[in-house]
Amino acid sequence: MAEATTATTGGKTAKQGGVMLIVALMAGYSVVYMDKSMISTAIIPISQHFHLDSGQTGLIMSAFFLGYSLMQIPGGWLADKFGAKRVLMVSVLVIAAFAFLFGAMSGLILFMVMRFFAGMGHGGYPPSCTKSVAENFPQKRRTFVQSLILSTSGIGGILAYTLGAHMVTANWRMAYDVLGVFYLIAFVLIAIFVPSHKGEAARAAKAKAEAKAGNTTAAEADAPKVGFKDVITNPNVLVLFVAMLLLNLVLYGNMSWLPSYITKTFGLTINQASWLLALNSVFGTVATIFAGSLLSKLFLGREKLAVGGSCVVVAVLIVAFVMSHNLVLSLILLILISMVSTLAFTGIFTWPHKIMRAEIIGSSIGVINTGGTLGGFLSPMIIGQLIKASGGSFTTAFLFLAAAGVACALVVLLVKVPKKA
């Protein structure tokens, strides 16, 4: 009887620990996405104060994604090698430091440098977060848990376009000080609630020690190794790398320039535009949660249809959006773009859990998400230059985004799904 009670208590404790782990990871991701979205509103008063054109503001936003891209693969490798928790904690501390510094800077070059290093901090978070999910949850639950955590993209957007926009309007420098504090809170939650798991280096050292003591064979001691060469030569990793690059050209091009587009096209203030974008983020959050269920049930084994079909629909919606000059219709189209693109993004991001080994999941996500961050790096610059070349018109820029969506749909057809034994 006592044993049954203990098992029940242990089960509750494990369940509570799982909930708090998800909360901690979601808290960190929420601030990460708030940071990504808030720059698109902060750049408006910054560009006005420092007399920056669309090409220069695009450089500031792209500098972040350059740093982000460079750190994705090392971040994933470090998470596999040393465990997710260490990388999560270091990443959040680095981003916090450069959030504080960004608020104290003046001048194009300094802004770009601060955003570059903030991006490097960000680069360690997604792969180590995915690694933590793989370390702590059985495979059948990982897609749902991962999609739940990814729903923070909407939560971060809501925070950025409500609280963040109001802070930016009042004082954009203060806004980044508050953002830095949010990162420190996320650091504390991760430190308390994310379990420590021995990374590959620690496991290998332990195995060799046991082999030396005669408890295991030398072959067993050498077995657990991170096959990074296998990761970067895996055809599915490379295909998803390109797919994520193309999809993020769409997502980050859209996200980076929406406040500027809406304020200019419809004559709204930053706060008015931000409330509309916050509403859009609410729908995006709900869509991400449902995307996990759809991908786990309705589209299980049919991820190509889910991702490819979503990308084509998004491309059509983007064309309709840029051709619309009615505020209500544009808002409806924008919400639909966010909801449908969420299925595509969640599908690509969670696909590795179904087709790749858990011990290399961090490195795989690091490589795949590098494609995404490269898309984030290229998109603001490309869009900024297209707007500048078009004399301030957004039409050509949004048509470019639609074309990238169609290209993504074609690329995902190349994913090879392993046959079940």
Backbone torsions as a table, in degrees:
resi	resn	phi	psi	omega
1	MET	NA	-42.4	179.3
2	ALA	-63.9	-36.4	179.7
3	GLU	-65.9	-38.4	178.9
4	ALA	-65.0	-40.9	179.0
5	THR	-63.1	-42.5	179.8
6	THR	-63.3	-41.7	179.8
7	ALA	-63.6	-41.3	179.2
8	THR	-63.4	-45.4	179.7
9	THR	-62.3	-42.1	179.0
10	GLY	-62.9	-37.7	178.4
11	GLY	-64.1	-42.7	178.4
12	LYS	-63.9	-41.7	-179.7
13	THR	-62.5	-43.4	179.6
14	ALA	-63.8	-40.7	-179.8
15	LYS	-64.8	-43.8	178.7
16	GLN	-63.2	-39.1	178.4
17	GLY	-63.0	-38.7	178.1
18	GLY	-64.5	-39.8	178.9
19	VAL	-64.4	-45.9	-178.1
20	MET	-69.8	-30.3	174.0
21	LEU	-62.6	-46.4	178.7
22	ILE	-62.0	-42.5	179.1
23	VAL	-60.0	-44.3	-179.3
24	ALA	-63.8	-45.3	179.4
25	LEU	-65.7	-38.8	178.2
26	MET	-66.6	-36.7	178.8
27	ALA	-61.8	-46.4	178.2
28	GLY	-62.6	-44.6	-179.3
29	TYR	-66.0	-35.3	179.2
30	SER	-61.0	-42.3	179.7
31	VAL	-70.3	-38.0	177.2
32	VAL	-58.3	-47.0	-179.3
33	TYR	-73.1	-30.7	174.3
34	MET	-61.6	-42.7	178.9
35	ASP	-61.0	-47.2	-179.2
36	LYS	-60.6	-38.8	-176.9
37	SER	-82.1	-34.6	-173.5
38	MET	-65.8	-29.2	-179.3
39	ILE	-63.1	-29.1	-177.9
40	SER	-69.0	-25.5	173.7
41	THR	-91.6	-37.6	-179.8
42	ALA	-63.2	-29.9	-175.9
43	ILE	-67.5	-21.2	180.0
44	ILE	-67.3	-55.8	176.2
45	PRO	-67.4	-30.8	177.8
46	ILE	-63.6	-46.8	-179.2
47	SER	-65.1	-36.2	178.7
48	GLN	-68.0	-43.8	-176.5
49	HIS	-69.3	-38.3	-175.5
50	PHE	-103.9	9.1	174.7
51	HIS	56.1	54.1	179.8
52	LEU	-100.1	140.8	177.6
53	ASP	-89.7	179.4	-175.4
54	SER	-63.6	-33.9	177.8
55	GLY	-65.4	-40.6	-179.8
56	GLN	-71.1	-41.0	177.7
57	THR	-65.8	-33.2	175.1
58	GLY	-62.4	-36.2	177.9
59	LEU	-64.2	-40.4	179.2
60	ILE	-62.1	-45.9	-179.2
61	MET	-68.7	-34.1	-179.2
62	SER	-75.5	-29.7	179.6
63	ALA	-58.0	-38.0	177.4
64	PHE	-58.2	-46.6	-175.4
65	PHE	-74.8	-22.2	174.0
66	LEU	-65.9	-48.6	176.4
67	GLY	-62.0	-41.2	178.1
68	TYR	-58.1	-46.8	-178.5
69	SER	-63.3	-43.1	-177.1
70	LEU	-65.3	-25.8	-174.5
71	MET	-98.3	-10.9	-176.1
72	GLN	-59.2	-53.0	-177.2
73	ILE	-67.0	-48.1	175.1
74	PRO	-58.8	-37.9	179.7
75	GLY	-62.3	-44.0	178.3
76	GLY	-65.8	-41.4	179.0
77	TRP	-63.8	-42.6	178.9
78	LEU	-64.1	-37.9	178.7
79	ALA	-64.9	-41.5	176.5
80	ASP	-66.4	-38.0	-172.6
81	LYS	-78.8	-42.3	-172.2
82	PHE	-118.4	-0.3	-179.4
83	GLY	99.2	149.4	-172.5
84	ALA	-70.2	-38.3	-171.5
85	LYS	-60.3	-43.4	-178.9
86	ARG	-60.1	-44.1	-177.9
87	VAL	-68.1	-40.6	178.0
88	LEU	-57.7	-47.0	-176.1
89	MET	-66.3	-44.4	179.2
90	VAL	-63.9	-42.4	-178.7
91	SER	-58.5	-48.5	-176.7
92	VAL	-64.5	-38.7	178.4
93	LEU	-65.0	-41.2	179.3
94	VAL	-63.4	-45.4	-179.2
95	ILE	-63.7	-41.1	179.4
96	ALA	-57.9	-45.7	-178.6
97	ALA	-59.0	-44.5	-176.6
98	PHE	-81.8	-15.9	170.0
99	ALA	-68.8	-45.3	176.8
100	PHE	-60.9	-43.6	-177.6
101	LEU	-67.5	-37.5	-179.8
102	PHE	-59.2	-40.1	-179.8
103	GLY	-67.1	-13.8	-178.5
104	ALA	-102.7	-2.7	-174.1
105	MET	-88.4	161.5	173.3
106	SER	-145.1	130.0	178.1
107	GLY	110.5	145.4	-174.4
108	LEU	-55.8	-49.7	-175.4
109	ILE	-63.3	-44.6	-179.5
110	LEU	-65.1	-39.7	176.8
111	PHE	-60.1	-44.4	-179.0
112	MET	-64.4	-41.3	-179.7
113	VAL	-63.7	-45.4	-179.1
114	MET	-64.0	-41.2	179.4
115	ARG	-70.3	-31.9	177.1
116	PHE	-61.7	-49.0	-178.1
117	PHE	-72.4	-30.5	172.8
118	ALA	-62.9	-39.9	177.6
119	GLY	-62.5	-37.2	177.1
120	MET	-63.3	-38.6	176.0
121	GLY	-63.8	-43.8	178.9
122	HIS	-60.2	-33.0	-173.9
123	GLY	-59.4	-26.1	-179.7
124	GLY	-83.9	-13.9	-171.8
125	TYR	-76.3	-52.8	-176.4
126	PRO	-59.1	-47.9	-179.3
127	PRO	-66.6	-37.0	179.9
128	SER	-72.9	-30.3	175.0
129	CYS	-66.0	-45.4	177.3
130	THR	-62.8	-39.9	177.5
131	LYS	-61.9	-40.3	179.1
132	SER	-63.4	-38.9	176.2
133	VAL	-62.2	-44.6	-180.0
134	ALA	-65.8	-33.2	-179.6
135	GLU	-73.1	-28.1	-167.6
136	ASN	-115.5	-6.2	-177.7
137	PHE	-132.4	145.7	176.0
138	PRO	-66.0	156.8	-173.1
139	GLN	-57.4	-37.9	-176.4
140	LYS	-66.8	-18.6	179.8
141	ARG	-99.8	-11.2	-170.1
142	ARG	-66.4	-39.5	-179.4
143	THR	-61.7	-44.4	-179.9
144	PHE	-66.4	-45.9	-179.2
145	VAL	-62.7	-43.1	179.8
146	GLN	-62.7	-41.6	179.8
147	SER	-68.2	-34.1	176.8
148	LEU	-63.1	-43.2	178.3
149	ILE	-66.8	-38.3	179.3
150	LEU	-68.1	-17.8	177.4
151	SER	-63.3	-15.0	177.8
152	THR	-65.7	-14.8	175.1
153	SER	-60.1	-38.8	176.4
154	GLY	-72.9	-40.7	179.2
155	ILE	-62.6	-43.7	177.5
156	GLY	-62.9	-37.6	176.7
157	GLY	-64.4	-42.2	177.8
158	ILE	-60.3	-46.0	178.7
159	LEU	-62.5	-41.7	-177.9
160	ALA	-65.9	-40.8	-173.2
161	TYR	-90.6	-3.9	173.7
162	THR	-112.2	-80.6	179.5
163	LEU	-58.8	-48.5	-178.0
164	GLY	-61.0	-44.9	-178.7
165	ALA	-64.1	-39.7	178.2
166	HIS	-65.5	-39.8	177.9
167	MET	-66.6	-41.3	179.1
168	VAL	-62.1	-42.6	179.2
169	THR	-62.7	-39.2	-179.7
170	ALA	-73.8	-48.4	-177.9
171	ASN	-168.7	103.7	-174.0
172	TRP	-64.8	-28.3	178.1
173	ARG	-67.8	-43.1	177.0
174	MET	-61.4	-36.4	-179.2
175	ALA	-57.7	-39.3	-179.2
176	TYR	-77.5	-25.3	171.7
177	ASP	-65.9	-44.2	178.7
178	VAL	-64.6	-40.2	178.2
179	LEU	-59.6	-41.6	177.5
180	GLY	-60.5	-39.9	176.9
181	VAL	-63.5	-41.4	177.5
182	PHE	-58.5	-40.0	178.2
183	TYR	-64.1	-38.4	178.9
184	LEU	-66.0	-36.5	175.9
185	ILE	-64.1	-42.7	177.7
186	ALA	-61.7	-38.2	178.2
187	PHE	-59.0	-44.9	-179.7
188	VAL	-63.2	-43.7	-179.9
189	LEU	-62.9	-41.8	178.7
190	ILE	-65.0	-42.3	-179.8
191	ALA	-61.0	-36.0	-176.6
192	ILE	-83.9	-44.6	-166.0
193	PHE	-105.7	-13.6	178.1
194	VAL	-89.3	120.6	-178.6
195	PRO	-65.8	149.0	175.3
196	SER	-88.6	129.0	174.5
197	HIS	-120.9	141.6	178.7
198	LYS	-67.5	130.5	177.7
199	GLY	-76.2	-179.8	-177.4
200	GLU	-60.0	-39.0	-178.9
201	ALA	-64.1	-42.9	-179.6
202	ALA	-67.7	-40.4	179.5
203	ARG	-64.7	-41.7	179.8
204	ALA	-64.6	-41.2	179.6
205	ALA	-64.2	-41.3	178.9
206	LYS	-64.9	-43.0	-179.1
207	ALA	-62.9	-40.5	179.3
208	LYS	-67.6	-35.9	177.7
209	ALA	-64.6	-40.3	178.6
210	GLU	-67.5	-36.9	177.8
211	ALA	-64.5	-39.6	179.7
212	LYS	-65.3	-34.6	179.7
213	ALA	-80.4	-5.6	178.3
214	GLY	90.4	7.6	-178.3
215	ASN	-82.0	-25.3	178.5
216	THR	-139.0	168.8	177.2
217	THR	-83.8	161.1	177.9
218	ALA	-62.0	-36.0	179.6
219	ALA	-63.6	-41.2	178.4
220	GLU	-66.2	-35.5	-179.4
221	ALA	-66.2	-35.9	-177.8
222	ASP	-85.5	-6.8	-172.5
223	ALA	-62.2	-49.1	-173.8
224	PRO	-77.5	96.1	178.8
225	LYS	-130.3	144.4	176.9
226	VAL	-78.9	114.2	-177.9
227	GLY	-86.0	71.8	-175.5
228	PHE	-66.4	-32.2	177.0
229	LYS	-63.4	-39.0	176.9
230	ASP	-64.6	-34.4	-179.3
231	VAL	-64.4	-51.3	-173.4
232	ILE	-76.4	-11.9	175.4
233	THR	-103.7	1.8	178.4
234	ASN	-72.1	120.1	-177.8
235	PRO	-56.7	-37.9	-179.1
236	ASN	-66.7	-37.0	177.1
237	VAL	-62.2	-43.5	-178.7
238	LEU	-67.5	-39.8	178.5
239	VAL	-65.1	-45.2	-179.7
240	LEU	-69.2	-28.4	173.4
241	PHE	-58.6	-50.0	-179.3
242	VAL	-67.3	-41.2	-179.9
243	ALA	-61.9	-42.4	-180.0
244	MET	-68.2	-35.5	176.6
245	LEU	-60.0	-49.9	-178.1
246	LEU	-65.3	-42.0	-179.7
247	LEU	-65.0	-39.4	-179.3
248	ASN	-75.9	-20.0	167.8
249	LEU	-57.7	-41.4	-180.0
250	VAL	-70.5	-52.3	-172.3
251	LEU	-65.7	-47.6	-176.0
252	TYR	-80.4	-27.8	172.3
253	GLY	-63.8	-42.5	177.9
254	ASN	-65.0	-49.9	-176.1
255	MET	-65.2	-41.6	-174.6
256	SER	-66.9	-33.0	-172.4
257	TRP	-109.8	-2.9	-178.5
258	LEU	-59.5	-47.3	179.0
259	PRO	-57.5	-42.8	179.2
260	SER	-65.2	-42.1	-179.5
261	TYR	-64.0	-46.8	-176.3
262	ILE	-67.9	-43.3	-179.6
263	THR	-64.6	-37.3	-178.9
264	LYS	-75.9	-46.4	-174.3
265	THR	-68.9	-40.5	-174.0
266	PHE	-110.3	5.1	176.0
267	GLY	64.1	36.3	-178.9
268	LEU	-96.2	160.4	173.2
269	THR	-80.5	169.9	178.2
270	ILE	-59.8	-44.3	-178.8
271	ASN	-64.1	-42.0	179.5
272	GLN	-63.5	-46.7	178.2
273	ALA	-62.4	-37.4	-178.0
274	SER	-66.1	-36.3	177.8
275	TRP	-65.5	-38.0	176.8
276	LEU	-65.5	-40.9	179.7
277	LEU	-70.8	-30.9	175.7
278	ALA	-65.3	-42.3	176.6
279	LEU	-60.8	-41.7	176.7
280	ASN	-59.8	-39.8	-179.8
281	SER	-67.6	-32.9	177.1
282	VAL	-59.7	-48.1	178.8
283	PHE	-64.9	-35.4	177.9
284	GLY	-64.7	-38.7	178.4
285	THR	-62.8	-48.2	179.2
286	VAL	-60.7	-42.3	-178.7
287	ALA	-63.3	-36.9	-179.8
288	THR	-65.1	-41.8	179.1
289	ILE	-62.6	-45.0	179.2
290	PHE	-68.9	-29.4	179.8
291	ALA	-60.4	-39.3	178.4
292	GLY	-60.2	-43.4	179.1
293	SER	-66.8	-42.0	179.5
294	LEU	-62.2	-42.6	-178.2
295	LEU	-72.8	-25.7	179.6
296	SER	-84.0	-20.8	-174.3
297	LYS	-123.5	-75.3	-173.6
298	LEU	-61.4	-42.0	-176.6
299	PHE	-104.9	18.0	177.6
300	LEU	-63.8	120.5	-176.0
301	GLY	84.2	-4.8	179.0
302	ARG	-125.0	39.4	-177.4
303	GLU	-63.5	-31.2	178.6
304	LYS	-61.3	-42.3	179.0
305	LEU	-65.0	-43.8	-178.3
306	ALA	-63.0	-50.6	-175.6
307	VAL	-72.9	-50.2	-177.8
308	GLY	-63.8	-45.3	178.9
309	GLY	-62.1	-40.9	178.9
310	SER	-61.8	-41.4	-178.9
311	CYS	-63.8	-40.2	178.9
312	VAL	-65.7	-43.9	178.9
313	VAL	-61.9	-41.9	178.6
314	VAL	-60.4	-41.8	179.6
315	ALA	-60.0	-43.5	179.0
316	VAL	-64.4	-42.4	-179.2
317	LEU	-65.4	-36.5	179.0
318	ILE	-64.3	-42.5	177.8
319	VAL	-61.4	-44.4	178.5
320	ALA	-63.5	-37.5	-178.8
321	PHE	-63.2	-47.6	-176.6
322	VAL	-73.4	-21.9	177.9
323	MET	-84.3	-16.0	-178.6
324	SER	-83.0	139.7	175.3
325	HIS	-123.6	17.8	175.4
326	ASN	-103.5	124.6	-173.1
327	LEU	-60.7	-45.0	-177.6
328	VAL	-65.4	-46.8	178.7
329	LEU	-62.3	-41.4	179.3
330	SER	-62.5	-39.7	179.2
331	LEU	-64.9	-42.8	178.2
332	ILE	-61.0	-44.8	179.5
333	LEU	-64.3	-39.7	179.1
334	LEU	-62.7	-42.7	178.2
335	ILE	-62.4	-42.7	178.4
336	LEU	-63.8	-39.8	177.0
337	ILE	-59.4	-46.2	-178.5
338	SER	-63.8	-43.8	-176.4
339	MET	-68.6	-43.5	-178.1
340	VAL	-72.7	-40.9	-179.8
341	SER	-65.5	-26.5	177.2
342	THR	-61.1	-39.5	178.6
343	LEU	-63.7	-40.7	178.9
344	ALA	-65.4	-46.8	-178.1
345	PHE	-65.1	-46.9	179.7
346	THR	-62.9	-38.3	178.6
347	GLY	-61.0	-46.4	-180.0
348	ILE	-67.5	-42.2	-174.1
349	PHE	-70.2	-32.1	-178.0
350	THR	-94.6	-12.5	-179.1
351	TRP	-54.3	-43.1	-179.8
352	PRO	-55.6	-31.1	178.7
353	HIS	-61.2	-24.5	-176.2
354	LYS	-94.8	-23.6	-172.1
355	ILE	-123.8	4.6	-178.7
356	MET	-133.6	155.7	-178.5
357	ARG	-71.9	145.5	-176.7
358	ALA	-63.1	-33.4	-176.3
359	GLU	-69.5	-14.8	177.6
360	ILE	-118.2	14.4	-175.0
361	ILE	-65.1	-37.2	179.9
362	GLY	-63.0	-46.2	179.2
363	SER	-65.8	-39.1	179.7
364	SER	-62.9	-47.8	178.9
365	ILE	-64.3	-36.0	177.8
366	GLY	-59.1	-44.6	179.5
367	VAL	-68.0	-47.8	-177.8
368	ILE	-61.8	-44.5	-177.4
369	ASN	-73.3	-18.1	171.9
370	THR	-62.4	-38.2	174.0
371	GLY	-59.2	-42.9	179.2
372	GLY	-63.0	-43.2	-178.7
373	THR	-71.8	-29.9	173.3
374	LEU	-64.5	-38.3	174.2
375	GLY	-61.6	-41.2	177.4
376	GLY	-66.1	-32.5	177.3
377	PHE	-70.6	-44.9	-175.5
378	LEU	-75.4	-38.1	-169.8
379	SER	-61.3	-51.5	-179.7
380	PRO	-58.3	-38.7	179.0
381	MET	-66.4	-47.4	-179.0
382	ILE	-61.7	-47.0	-179.2
383	ILE	-62.8	-43.1	179.1
384	GLY	-59.3	-43.2	-179.8
385	GLN	-70.1	-36.8	177.8
386	LEU	-66.1	-39.3	177.3
387	ILE	-65.0	-44.0	179.7
388	LYS	-63.0	-42.9	-179.2
389	ALA	-68.7	-26.2	-179.3
390	SER	-91.9	11.3	178.6
391	GLY	69.1	30.0	178.2
392	GLY	98.8	-4.4	178.9
393	SER	-79.7	140.7	-179.9
394	PHE	-95.8	-4.8	-171.6
395	THR	-60.7	-52.2	-179.0
396	THR	-59.8	-40.5	-178.8
397	ALA	-61.7	-44.7	-178.6
398	PHE	-72.5	-30.7	174.6
399	LEU	-66.3	-34.5	174.7
400	PHE	-62.3	-41.5	178.6
401	LEU	-63.3	-40.5	178.5
402	ALA	-61.7	-41.7	178.9
403	ALA	-63.3	-38.2	177.7
404	ALA	-64.2	-35.8	177.6
405	GLY	-63.5	-43.3	178.0
406	VAL	-64.6	-41.1	179.3
407	ALA	-62.5	-38.8	177.9
408	CYS	-61.6	-42.3	179.3
409	ALA	-59.5	-38.1	-179.9
410	LEU	-71.4	-37.7	-177.0
411	VAL	-66.5	-41.5	-176.5
412	VAL	-64.3	-16.7	176.6
413	LEU	-65.3	-17.9	-177.6
414	LEU	-85.9	-6.1	178.7
415	VAL	-64.5	132.0	177.9
416	LYS	-100.1	114.9	-178.8
417	VAL	-88.9	122.5	-179.9
418	PRO	-61.9	140.5	177.6
419	LYS	-76.8	137.7	178.7
420	LYS	-73.8	140.5	-178.6
421	ALA	-69.6	NA	NA
